Amino acid sequence: MNDTTTLPPLPDRLSGNPRSPHHDKEIFEHHIGILLNGKERTNVEEYCVSEGWVKIPSPKALDRRGQPLLITLKGTVEAFYK
């Protein structure tokens, strides 16, 4: 049997930040794609399919810990494995 073909199901909400409670290390072992309103986004930091939003990092603004501020974009969100 080949275990590389079985992929874990994508959750409704997922974050790329390891400090977040919505981070799942096993899922990030595979390439994930995000569609927002039919266009693929490559800079998504966090998403929620049921609520219809993604968070992307701000290009310049930083928070007090030196992390980029996140901007929320709303629309139809679809997550898939590449």
C-alpha positions, -999 to 999 in steps of 0.1 A, spaced: 0 0 0 12 35 -8 4 60 21 15 90 1 -18 91 -19 -39 95 13 -41 132 22 -57 145 54 -90 163 49 -86 201 48 -102 218 78 -127 246 77 -102 270 92 -64 268 90 -36 291 100 0 292 89 12 306 122 25 279 145 14 298 176 -22 298 164 -47 271 177 -58 266 141 -24 255 129 -20 219 118 15 208 111 5 176 93 -15 195 66 15 218 58 35 188 48 16 190 15 11 219 -10 -22 237 -4 -39 261 -28 -65 288 -19 -90 302 -43 -107 336 -33 -135 345 -56 -122 322 -83 -86 335 -82 -57 317 -67 -40 335 -38 -4 326 -29 1 348 1 -27 335 24 -17 334 61 -51 321 74 -84 311 59 -120 301 69 -142 285 43 -175 287 62 -172 324 71 -157 333 37 -125 352 45 -88 349 41 -60 369 59 -30 381 40 1 399 54 4 437 50 33 446 28 48 472 52 29 475 85 42 455 114 28 447 148 46 453 181 62 418 179 76 425 144 51 403 126 32 417 96 -3 430 102 -29 408 86 -55 422 62 -89 404 60 -104 398 25 -139 385 22 -155 364 -6 -159 328 -17 -130 307 -3 -120 273 -16 -91 252 -3 -75 224 -22 -43 203 -25 -20 211 -54 
